Structures are given as C-alpha cells and as structure tokens.
C-alpha cells in the first residue's frame, strides 16, 4: 500500500478507515472516515473517497474520481447463482459517484466484470447491477436503476426514477425521460419515455449540445425517418438506410444497433388526436 514517495502526492487515510493490506492506493488518494476498502481493491491517482464508503473486494477504480459518502461498490451481485467467485467491478477515470450509489460486481454468466467507463455522473441512489457495461460521458439521475447485464453507450442520459430491465441496451446520445420503465432496447440519438418506454423523436437539443454539425444532424434525422417513419418493415428500412447513406457513421450506428438487438427495439409512440407536439 503506497503511503508517500518523493515528488508524489501523499496518500491520506483517515485513522478510522479500514484498508485491507492487499489494497493498492496510488498517489494523491484520500480515504475518508469509517470507509472500508476490501481485498484486492485498487484506487487510482488523486481519487477522493468520502466517509462511510464500502469498496468491496476485487474492485478497480481509476484516477480523479470523486466518490461521496455512503456509496457501496463491489458488493456481491443480487443473483442466487453467485457462489463467491472472483468477479470484478472496473471503474474508469474522472467519475463522480454521489451519495448512496450501489455498483455490484459481476456474476460468472457473462464477462465476469461490471464496467463503468470515464467521465460519468451517477447521482444519488443510482443502482448499477451485476454485469452491466457502461461507456463514457453518461449521466444517470437520482434513483435510476439498472437490472443485470444492461449496456449503456457513450453520452446517454438516463432520467430520475428510470428502471431498465436486464439485458436491455441503451444507445449513444439518447435521453430517457424520468420515471420511465424500459423493457426494450433504446436506439441511439432518440428521446424515449413512458411505461413501457416509447420513442418521441430525436434528442435534438442534446445532439446540438454535443456539437454535431448540420450535416451530422441531417444524417441522423434522415436515418430516423427511414427507420421509424417510412412504410417499410424494420429489416427493409435497415437495408434502405444502408443504401441511401452508405458512408454515414450515424447511419451505421443505427444499423449496427438494430442488427445487434436481442430484446428488440422500442418503437415510436403512435400519436393520437389531441396530443400536443413538444418543441425542441
């Protein structure tokens, strides 16, 4: 366990904290009061861990993360088939993990890893279950909950009180409205809301904030129109999109997502008379 070194920031551990002898702490790590680090835990440079945090065995956390009080990371999965095998949680760099977040280590049914990437914000009471795989720049609002084996691609936003069924995939750049229940895959770039969640067009505001060019936005819009607003069957629409925009990375993202879906994708909500169309 690294304490100090020349030209390296000191590791600060509160006297009330409990750190397992096999835990590895890089320079500049701070461990708050009554926090517990278990066997084989690894904490990257300049990561700050608040008070009353439990980081259980075989967890790896990257650099410059900020973990607030009462967080639990690396606890055994809530799966009756798990028998204590050496599975992991792996968390990248620059993540903010707020109060009462829970992130469980994996089962042996997939990749033996629960993974969270870089630059993510997990707000209060977020739950990330076993075997989930999260990318970068994701925001999960208060009490958003993931079942096991959920995948979330880069730059997605999950609203507060959202519940996502196990094995569902959430596409890049999409936004899921608060209090939604998601049982089907949510394609990239879209807005989705409801119980069960349906699509409500593109996440236009979010895409503009991400700095997509007019050409990018036009390609995304055209892709959405072909997939969801043409008279073609889904398989036919995917083929038509490939023909019309063969060189578009955005069209390719739609195509690959749909072809890779195992649970099926959420579809656009059918508008009814009297519905009010929201403007972006």
C-alpha positions as CSV (number, residue, x, y, z in Angstrom):
1,X,0.0,0.0,0.0
2,X,1.6,3.3,-1.2
3,X,1.9,6.0,1.5
4,X,4.4,8.5,0.3
5,X,7.1,8.9,-2.2
6,X,9.4,11.6,-3.4
7,X,7.6,14.1,-5.7
8,X,4.4,12.1,-5.3
9,X,1.3,13.3,-3.5
10,X,0.8,11.8,-0.1
11,X,-2.0,9.3,0.4
12,X,-4.3,10.5,3.1
13,X,-6.2,7.8,5.1
14,X,-8.4,8.8,8.0
15,X,-7.4,6.9,11.2
16,X,-10.9,5.4,11.5
17,X,-10.8,3.9,7.9
18,X,-10.2,0.2,7.4
19,X,-7.9,-0.6,4.4
20,X,-7.1,-4.2,3.6
21,X,-3.3,-5.0,3.4
22,X,-3.7,-6.0,-0.3
23,X,-5.3,-2.8,-1.3
24,X,-3.3,-0.6,-3.7
25,X,-3.6,3.2,-3.4
26,X,-1.9,5.5,-5.9
27,X,-0.5,8.9,-5.1
28,X,-2.9,11.6,-4.0
29,X,-5.7,9.2,-2.9
30,X,-7.8,10.4,0.0
31,X,-9.8,8.0,2.2
32,X,-12.5,9.5,4.5
33,X,-13.6,8.5,8.0
34,X,-15.0,5.0,8.6
35,X,-14.5,3.9,5.0
36,X,-13.7,0.3,4.3
37,X,-11.5,-1.0,1.4
38,X,-11.5,-4.7,0.9
39,X,-9.2,-7.3,-0.5
40,X,-7.5,-6.6,-3.9
41,X,-9.0,-3.1,-4.2
42,X,-7.1,-0.7,-6.4
43,X,-7.6,3.1,-6.3
44,X,-6.1,5.4,-9.0
45,X,-4.2,8.6,-8.6
46,X,-6.0,11.6,-7.0
47,X,-9.3,9.8,-6.4
48,X,-11.2,11.1,-3.3
49,X,-13.4,8.7,-1.3
50,X,-15.7,10.2,1.3
51,X,-16.8,8.9,4.7
52,X,-18.7,5.6,5.3
53,X,-17.9,4.2,1.9
54,X,-17.6,0.5,1.4
55,X,-15.5,-0.7,-1.6
56,X,-15.5,-4.5,-1.6
57,X,-13.0,-7.0,-2.9
58,X,-11.6,-7.1,-6.4
59,X,-12.7,-3.5,-7.4
60,X,-10.6,-1.3,-9.5
61,X,-11.3,2.5,-9.6
62,X,-9.4,4.9,-11.9
63,X,-7.9,8.3,-11.5
64,X,-9.5,11.6,-10.3
65,X,-12.8,10.0,-9.3
66,X,-14.9,11.7,-6.6
67,X,-16.9,9.2,-4.5
68,X,-19.3,10.6,-2.0
69,X,-20.4,9.3,1.4
70,X,-22.3,6.1,1.9
71,X,-21.5,4.7,-1.5
72,X,-21.2,0.9,-1.9
73,X,-19.1,-0.5,-4.7
74,X,-18.2,-4.2,-5.4
75,X,-20.7,-5.9,-3.2
76,X,-21.7,-9.4,-4.3
77,X,-24.4,-9.5,-7.1
78,X,-28.0,-10.0,-6.1
79,X,-28.1,-13.2,-8.0
80,X,-28.9,-16.6,-6.5
81,X,-26.4,-18.4,-8.8
82,X,-23.4,-16.4,-7.5
83,X,-21.2,-18.5,-5.2
84,X,-18.4,-16.1,-4.3
85,X,-16.4,-16.4,-7.4
86,X,-13.6,-13.8,-8.1
87,X,-15.5,-11.4,-10.3
88,X,-14.9,-7.7,-10.6
89,X,-16.0,-4.1,-10.8
90,X,-13.9,-1.9,-13.0
91,X,-14.5,1.9,-13.0
92,X,-12.6,4.3,-15.2
93,X,-11.3,7.9,-14.7
94,X,-13.0,11.2,-13.7
95,X,-16.2,9.7,-12.5
96,X,-18.5,11.4,-9.9
97,X,-20.4,9.0,-7.8
98,X,-22.9,10.6,-5.4
99,X,-24.4,9.5,-2.1
100,X,-25.9,6.0,-1.7
101,X,-25.0,4.8,-5.2
102,X,-24.6,1.0,-5.4
103,X,-22.5,-0.8,-8.0
104,X,-22.3,-4.6,-7.8
105,X,-19.6,-6.9,-9.0
106,X,-20.4,-9.4,-11.8
107,X,-21.7,-12.9,-11.9
108,X,-19.9,-15.7,-13.9
109,X,-22.7,-15.6,-16.6
110,X,-21.1,-13.0,-18.9
111,X,-17.7,-11.3,-18.9
112,X,-17.1,-11.6,-15.1
113,X,-16.9,-7.8,-15.0
114,X,-19.2,-4.9,-14.2
115,X,-17.7,-2.0,-16.1
116,X,-18.2,1.8,-15.9
117,X,-16.1,4.0,-18.2
118,X,-14.9,7.6,-17.9
119,X,-16.4,11.0,-17.1
120,X,-19.7,9.7,-15.8
121,X,-22.0,11.2,-13.3
122,X,-24.1,8.9,-11.1
123,X,-26.5,10.9,-8.9
124,X,-27.9,9.9,-5.5
125,X,-29.3,6.3,-5.1
126,X,-28.3,5.1,-8.6
127,X,-28.1,1.3,-8.8
128,X,-25.8,-0.5,-11.3
129,X,-26.4,-4.2,-11.1
130,X,-24.1,-7.1,-11.9
131,X,-22.5,-7.5,-15.4
132,X,-23.6,-4.0,-16.6
133,X,-21.3,-2.3,-19.1
134,X,-21.4,1.5,-19.2
135,X,-19.4,3.7,-21.6
136,X,-18.2,7.3,-21.2
137,X,-19.9,10.7,-20.5
138,X,-23.1,9.1,-19.2
139,X,-25.4,10.8,-16.8
140,X,-27.7,8.8,-14.6
141,X,-30.1,10.9,-12.5
142,X,-31.4,10.2,-9.0
143,X,-32.6,6.6,-8.3
144,X,-32.1,5.4,-11.9
145,X,-31.9,1.6,-11.7
146,X,-30.2,-0.9,-14.0
147,X,-31.0,-4.6,-14.0
148,X,-28.2,-7.1,-14.7
149,X,-26.4,-7.2,-18.0
150,X,-27.6,-3.7,-19.1
151,X,-25.4,-1.9,-21.7
152,X,-25.3,1.9,-21.9
153,X,-23.4,3.5,-24.8
154,X,-21.5,6.8,-24.7
155,X,-23.2,10.2,-24.0
156,X,-26.5,8.8,-23.0
157,X,-28.7,10.4,-20.3
158,X,-31.0,8.3,-18.0
159,X,-33.6,10.3,-16.1
160,X,-34.5,10.1,-12.5
161,X,-36.6,7.1,-11.2
162,X,-36.0,5.2,-14.5
163,X,-36.0,1.4,-14.3
164,X,-34.2,-0.5,-17.0
165,X,-34.9,-4.3,-17.5
166,X,-32.0,-6.7,-17.5
167,X,-30.2,-7.3,-20.8
168,X,-31.5,-4.0,-22.3
169,X,-29.2,-1.8,-24.3
170,X,-29.3,2.0,-24.3
171,X,-27.9,3.7,-27.4
172,X,-25.4,6.5,-27.6
173,X,-26.6,10.2,-27.4
174,X,-30.2,9.2,-26.3
175,X,-32.2,10.5,-23.4
176,X,-34.7,8.6,-21.3
177,X,-37.3,10.7,-19.5
178,X,-37.9,10.4,-15.8
179,X,-40.0,7.7,-14.3
180,X,-39.8,5.5,-17.4
181,X,-39.8,1.7,-17.4
182,X,-37.6,0.4,-20.2
183,X,-38.0,-3.2,-21.4
184,X,-36.8,-2.9,-25.0
185,X,-33.5,-1.6,-26.4
186,X,-33.5,2.2,-26.9
187,X,-31.7,3.2,-30.2
188,X,-29.1,5.9,-30.4
189,X,-29.9,9.6,-30.7
190,X,-33.6,9.4,-29.6
191,X,-35.9,10.6,-26.8
192,X,-37.8,7.8,-25.0
193,X,-40.3,8.0,-22.2
194,X,-43.1,6.0,-20.7
195,X,-44.1,2.7,-19.1
196,X,-43.2,0.9,-21.2
197,X,-40.9,3.4,-22.9
198,X,-41.6,4.5,-26.4
199,X,-39.7,6.8,-28.7
200,X,-40.7,10.5,-29.1
201,X,-38.4,11.6,-31.9
202,X,-34.8,12.6,-31.8
203,X,-32.8,14.0,-28.8
204,X,-32.3,17.2,-30.9
205,X,-31.4,19.5,-28.1
206,X,-28.8,17.0,-26.7
207,X,-27.3,16.4,-30.1
208,X,-26.8,20.1,-30.7
209,X,-25.2,20.5,-27.3
210,X,-22.8,17.7,-28.2
211,X,-21.6,19.9,-31.1
212,X,-22.8,17.8,-34.0
213,X,-22.6,19.7,-37.3
214,X,-25.5,20.4,-39.6
215,X,-24.5,17.6,-41.9
216,X,-24.3,15.2,-38.9
217,X,-27.8,16.3,-37.7
218,X,-29.2,15.9,-41.2
219,X,-27.8,12.4,-41.4
220,X,-29.2,11.5,-38.0
221,X,-32.6,12.9,-38.9
222,X,-32.8,11.1,-42.2
223,X,-31.7,7.9,-40.6
224,X,-34.5,8.2,-38.1
225,X,-37.1,9.0,-40.8
226,X,-36.1,5.9,-42.8
227,X,-36.1,3.6,-39.8
228,X,-39.2,4.8,-37.9
229,X,-41.3,6.9,-40.2
230,X,-41.2,5.1,-43.5
231,X,-43.8,2.4,-44.5
232,X,-41.0,-0.2,-44.7
233,X,-40.7,-3.1,-42.3
234,X,-37.7,-2.8,-40.0
235,X,-35.5,-5.2,-41.9
236,X,-36.3,-3.4,-45.1
237,X,-35.7,0.0,-43.6
238,X,-32.3,-1.0,-42.3
239,X,-31.3,-2.2,-45.8
240,X,-32.7,1.1,-47.3
241,X,-30.7,3.2,-44.9
242,X,-27.5,1.4,-45.8
243,X,-28.2,2.1,-49.5
244,X,-29.1,5.8,-49.0
245,X,-26.4,6.7,-46.5
246,X,-23.6,4.2,-47.1
247,X,-20.8,6.5,-45.9
248,X,-22.5,7.9,-42.8
249,X,-21.2,6.9,-39.4
250,X,-24.5,7.9,-37.9
251,X,-26.5,5.7,-40.2
252,X,-24.0,2.9,-39.5
253,X,-24.6,3.4,-35.7
254,X,-28.4,2.9,-36.2
255,X,-27.9,-0.1,-38.4
256,X,-25.4,-1.9,-36.1
257,X,-27.5,-1.2,-33.1
258,X,-30.7,-2.6,-34.6
259,X,-28.9,-5.7,-36.0
260,X,-27.3,-6.3,-32.6
261,X,-30.5,-6.0,-30.6
262,X,-31.6,-9.2,-28.8
263,X,-34.6,-7.9,-26.9
264,X,-36.0,-5.9,-29.8
265,X,-36.1,-2.1,-30.0
266,X,-38.6,0.3,-28.6
267,X,-40.8,1.8,-31.4
268,X,-42.1,5.3,-31.9
269,X,-45.3,6.2,-30.0
270,X,-48.4,6.4,-32.1
271,X,-49.8,9.9,-32.0
272,X,-53.4,10.3,-31.0
273,X,-55.8,13.0,-31.8
274,X,-55.4,15.9,-29.3
275,X,-51.7,15.1,-28.5
276,X,-49.6,18.2,-28.1
277,X,-46.3,18.2,-30.0
278,X,-43.4,19.4,-27.8
279,X,-40.9,21.6,-29.5
280,X,-37.1,21.3,-29.0
